[in-house]
């Protein structure tokens, strides 16, 4: 027995600590695991009975680079700090820690608590300076060894990546060919068409949200890869998945390695094991162009990145934001001619009239005051007239091109539905063949296969019904009358511009084809006007002025009325103050009666604000007259929380029939198929819960 081992050590417990860096090592390196478990026998040989030996193996498959994620190591150090441990046994120093900082803290703790450390060769006491020095050197070498191993592994991966042969998880639309070590297009035609449609719609609509809305509006789904790209799953489009596709250079035929960096970092004051940082293009380690078949060209990919960057609303000159449905047609294009900042859009009044306002007053400290604002409608109309005068393409060529584009987009939708129907028919036929191949007397299996066959037939019937509805709604097949009407409209751009079916977002996208920026400057003398400077994409500038109607904020209110408002601010409400002013015969600067809004505007200009009560939200009914359910209606029907219903929506188990999006209530149709699916989802949740719910929802 070692002379370092004392009776005081034997009176405490022995701890055998096991660790391997990855689960792959645990499953493949059985001998290393067996050697670590054999340390229990070494503890018995040193004098500890089996009942006083603790084996901590919960950190198997965990990296030793840190301690935040190693619960076993934390439990061990807590026992050491409480004086419960006499000796720590590990196969080698690297099993306890791969970080010098963690290793030195453990040595300090063991020295204070008089705890021995043992491996297969020797026993060490951290209280002894020589042992402490030796253990410190071993810890330093263990940390350096990890660095060298990582350096060798990363070097091998980088070398393989520079040849374009390193395996990368293929995105939707691609498969990895192990024979050629290259990406190849997914042989599934439906997958290819869905991916191409994403880039086609972004080319037309200009924003990722518009692509998501297009897929949702037409009942289309997107493919996603599971199991490292070996299995395709179809799900409703999500904004983050569409955005990932638009940012992924693999779709442009470029093999890219090192686009993201994963490392340990401090996030909100806590050490995170994996923190992903997206690197700029110049920092990519490997970028091989024309490496594999592409869905779009590299030039179009880079143009898409610029468009996505411009869609961000940070009020920078090059970021005009995506075209939205608001009434202000120059949204994102307007610059303040007084201070040079971007002007934002504000909707005011009961009619939500659009205004362009610059919130950065160059003469105010901190830029807190309003620079100036102007009504938007008259400016929008003038710029729109200039745009329509500038656009005069050959009528016949434009008409034919528009007709061909409409037919092409209708054909795209038709092909998507056709491929979905083909896949559904194949799955139904496959279920039929499986049912017919089983022995009829084996009813246990036959009943299950028959049920699956019936389910596939019902899904096919529902899909065909949806397809017929989409054909009628979207006119997937154009008649001669439709073609003639499209041809006539395409020759008259002003009529298309003013048509009720043309949305504000579409008008904004048309304007942005030719208009780069619009600068607005206030003119006070000889009359109140606004100077408009339209900067076209060609660099030409069109300059004109428009009369500017006086705004209610810029007109001076009577000093007597303002003084009374400030005097009554703490004693009366805005409505009471307005009533008192009207009772005294006082009027606003616009010669209008006072009301709560005008009183509030005066107080706001002088920095006086009242505490506003929390807004009262009107709760939607649980169920409408047509049988559709709201979110809390579904929650009540199934006996779950509204958060669980939204989780079902996120997983694609529950899809809204109407509504969705910001400010719109989701309504759901609970048919037999949806009820069965949600009952199964709730049953799975209940099976894993300590307090399972015993409700059962029956068919209506």
PEVEN-V113820 format. One record per residue. N is the residue number from 0. SS is DSSP state (~ for helix, > for strand, _ for the rest). OMEGA is omega in whole degrees, 0 to 359 (none if undefined). Layout:
# PEVEN-V113820
n->[N:N]
ss->[SS:SS]
omega->[OMEGA:OMEGA]
This chain:
# PEVEN-V113820
n->[0:1:2:3:4:5:6:7:8:9:10:11:12:13:14:15:16:17:18:19:20:21:22:23:24:25:26:27:28:29:30:31:32:33:34:35:36:37:38:39:40:41:42:43:44:45:46:47:48:49:50:51:52:53:54:55:56:57:58:59:60:61:62:63:64:65:66:67:68:69:70:71:72:73:74:75:76:77:78:79:80:81:82:83:84:85:86:87:88:89:90:91:92:93:94:95:96:97:98:99:100:101:102:103:104:105:106:107:108:109:110:111:112:113:114:115:116:117:118:119:120:121:122:123:124:125:126:127:128:129:130:131:132:133:134:135:136:137:138:139:140:141:142:143:144:145:146:147:148:149:150:151:152:153:154:155:156:157:158:159:160:161:162:163:164:165:166:167:168:169:170:171:172:173:174:175:176:177:178:179:180:181:182:183:184:185:186:187:188:189:190:191:192:193:194:195:196:197:198:199:200:201:202:203:204:205:206:207:208:209:210:211:212:213:214:215:216:217:218:219:220:221:222:223:224:225:226:227:228:229:230:231:232:233:234:235:236:237:238:239:240:241:242:243:244:245:246:247:248:249:250:251:252:253:254:255:256:257:258:259:260:261:262:263:264:265:266:267:268:269:270:271:272:273:274:275:276:277:278:279:280:281:282:283:284:285:286:287:288:289:290:291:292:293:294:295:296:297:298:299:300:301:302:303:304:305:306:307:308:309:310:311:312:313:314:315:316:317:318:319:320:321:322:323:324:325:326:327:328:329:330:331:332:333:334:335:336:337:338:339:340:341:342:343:344:345:346:347:348:349:350:351:352:353:354:355:356:357:358:359:360:361:362:363:364:365:366:367:368:369:370:371:372:373:374:375:376:377:378:379:380:381:382:383:384:385:386:387:388:389:390:391:392:393:394:395:396:397:398:399:400:401:402:403:404:405:406:407:408:409:410:411:412:413:414:415:416:417:418:419:420:421:422:423:424:425:426:427:428:429:430:431:432:433:434:435:436:437:438:439:440:441:442:443:444:445:446:447:448:449:450:451:452:453:454:455:456:457:458:459:460:461:462:463:464:465:466:467:468:469:470:471:472:473:474:475:476:477:478:479:480:481:482:483:484:485:486:487:488:489:490:491:492:493:494:495:496:497:498:499:500:501:502:503:504:505:506:507:508:509:510:511:512:513:514:515:516:517:518:519:520:521:522:523:524:525:526:527:528:529:530:531:532:533:534:535:536:537:538:539:540:541:542:543:544:545:546:547:548:549:550:551:552:553:554:555:556:557:558:559:560:561:562:563:564:565:566:567:568:569:570:571:572:573:574:575:576:577:578:579:580:581:582:583:584:585:586:587:588:589:590:591:592:593:594:595:596:597:598:599:600:601:602:603:604:605:606:607:608:609:610:611:612:613:614:615:616:617:618:619:620:621:622:623:624:625:626:627:628:629:630:631:632:633:634:635:636:637:638:639:640:641:642:643:644:645:646:647:648:649:650:651:652:653:654:655:656:657:658:659:660:661:662:663:664:665:666:667:668:669:670:671:672:673:674:675:676:677:678:679:680:681:682:683:684:685:686:687:688:689:690:691:692:693:694:695:696:697:698:699]
ss->[_:_:_:_:_:_:~:~:~:~:_:_:>:>:>:>:>:>:>:>:_:_:~:~:~:~:~:~:_:~:~:~:~:~:~:~:~:_:~:~:~:~:~:~:~:_:_:_:_:~:~:~:>:>:>:>:>:>:>:>:_:_:_:_:_:_:_:_:_:_:~:~:~:~:~:~:~:~:~:~:~:_:_:_:>:>:>:>:>:_:_:_:~:~:~:~:_:_:_:~:~:~:~:~:~:~:~:~:~:~:~:~:~:_:_:>:>:>:_:_:_:_:>:>:>:_:_:_:~:~:~:~:~:~:~:~:~:~:~:~:~:~:~:~:~:~:~:~:~:~:~:~:~:~:~:~:~:~:~:~:~:~:_:_:_:_:_:_:_:_:_:_:_:>:>:>:>:_:_:_:_:>:>:>:>:_:_:_:~:~:~:~:~:~:~:~:~:~:~:~:~:~:~:~:~:_:_:~:~:~:~:~:~:~:~:~:~:_:_:_:>:>:>:>:>:>:_:_:_:_:>:>:>:>:>:>:_:_:~:~:~:~:~:~:~:~:~:_:~:~:~:~:_:_:>:>:>:_:_:>:>:>:>:>:>:>:>:_:_:>:>:>:>:>:>:>:>:>:_:_:~:~:~:_:_:>:>:>:_:_:_:_:_:_:_:_:_:~:~:~:~:~:~:~:~:~:~:~:~:~:~:_:_:_:_:_:_:_:_:_:_:_:_:_:_:_:_:_:_:_:_:_:_:>:>:>:_:_:_:_:_:>:_:>:>:>:>:>:_:_:_:_:>:>:>:>:>:>:_:_:_:_:_:_:~:~:~:_:_:_:_:>:>:>:>:_:~:~:~:~:~:~:~:~:~:~:~:~:~:~:_:_:_:_:~:~:~:~:~:~:~:~:~:~:~:~:~:~:~:~:~:~:~:~:~:~:~:~:~:~:~:~:~:~:~:~:~:~:~:~:~:~:~:~:~:~:~:_:_:_:_:_:~:~:~:~:~:~:~:~:~:~:~:~:~:~:~:~:~:~:~:~:~:~:~:~:~:~:~:~:~:~:~:~:_:_:_:_:_:~:~:~:~:~:~:~:~:~:~:~:_:_:~:~:~:~:~:~:_:_:_:_:_:~:~:~:~:~:~:~:~:~:~:~:>:>:>:>:>:>:>:>:>:_:_:_:_:_:>:>:>:>:>:>:>:>:_:_:_:_:>:>:>:>:>:>:>:_:_:_:_:_:_:_:_:_:_:_:~:~:~:~:~:~:~:~:~:~:_:_:_:_:_:~:~:~:~:~:~:~:~:~:~:_:_:_:_:_:_:_:_:_:_:_:_:~:~:~:~:~:~:~:~:~:~:_:_:_:_:_:_:_:_:_:_:_:_:_:_:_:_:_:>:_:_:_:_:_:>:_:~:~:~:~:~:~:~:~:_:_:_:~:~:~:~:~:~:~:~:~:~:_:_:_:_:_:_:>:_:_:_:_:_:_:_:_:>:>:_:_:_:~:~:~:~:~:~:~:~:~:~:~:~:~:~:~:~:_:_:_:_:_:_:_:_:_:_:_:_:_]
omega->[181:178:177:182:182:180:179:178:182:179:178:187:173:182:175:184:181:175:168:195:185:176:177:177:180:184:186:183:184:183:178:178:180:179:180:177:180:177:175:177:178:178:177:179:178:175:179:175:184:182:182:177:179:177:180:183:182:178:174:184:181:179:178:182:180:182:186:184:181:181:179:178:179:178:179:180:177:178:177:182:180:177:182:188:175:181:173:180:177:182:178:184:184:178:181:181:172:181:180:180:178:182:180:177:178:178:179:180:179:178:180:182:181:179:178:175:184:170:182:187:191:176:182:174:182:178:180:185:181:177:180:179:180:179:178:177:179:178:178:179:178:179:178:179:178:179:181:179:179:180:179:181:180:177:177:179:181:179:178:180:179:174:181:184:179:182:172:180:184:174:178:182:180:169:180:179:182:182:183:184:180:170:173:180:177:181:179:183:180:179:180:182:179:179:179:180:178:181:178:181:177:177:182:188:173:178:180:179:178:177:179:180:179:179:181:181:182:176:181:179:181:177:173:182:174:179:176:173:183:182:182:178:181:183:177:183:176:184:183:179:177:180:177:178:182:181:187:181:178:180:177:178:181:174:186:176:180:178:178:180:180:182:175:182:174:178:182:176:181:180:179:183:182:177:185:178:177:183:174:186:182:179:178:182:182:175:182:181:178:183:184:179:186:173:177:181:179:178:178:177:179:176:177:179:178:179:178:177:178:179:178:185:175:177:171:184:183:181:183:179:178:179:182:188:180:185:181:188:181:180:178:182:190:174:177:179:180:185:178:179:174:179:181:182:177:178:189:175:181:180:180:179:183:176:169:182:176:185:185:178:182:180:182:179:178:179:184:184:180:178:174:177:182:177:190:192:183:179:179:181:181:179:178:178:177:181:181:176:182:183:177:180:175:189:184:181:179:181:179:180:178:180:179:180:178:178:180:179:176:178:177:178:181:180:177:179:179:180:176:178:178:179:180:178:179:180:178:178:178:177:178:180:179:179:182:181:183:177:182:180:178:188:181:179:184:181:180:180:177:178:178:178:179:179:179:177:178:178:178:179:179:180:178:177:177:180:178:178:179:178:180:185:185:183:181:176:185:175:178:178:178:180:179:180:178:181:180:181:183:179:183:183:177:179:176:181:184:181:179:181:178:183:177:178:178:177:180:178:176:179:184:175:184:186:179:179:175:180:181:180:178:176:185:183:1:178:181:181:175:178:182:177:181:178:180:182:178:183:178:181:175:187:175:179:178:175:181:180:181:179:183:182:186:179:182:174:180:181:180:180:180:180:178:179:180:181:183:187:185:184:189:176:180:180:179:178:179:180:179:180:178:178:179:177:179:181:177:178:178:180:178:177:178:172:184:184:181:176:180:180:179:179:181:178:181:174:179:181:177:175:183:177:179:181:179:181:177:183:179:178:180:183:179:181:180:175:180:183:171:182:181:174:176:179:178:182:184:177:180:178:177:177:179:178:178:174:176:178:180:179:180:179:181:182:180:175:178:174:185:182:184:177:181:182:177:176:187:174:181:175:183:182:181:180:178:181:182:174:179:179:179:178:177:178:181:181:180:183:178:179:186:179:187:181:174:180:181:181:177:none]
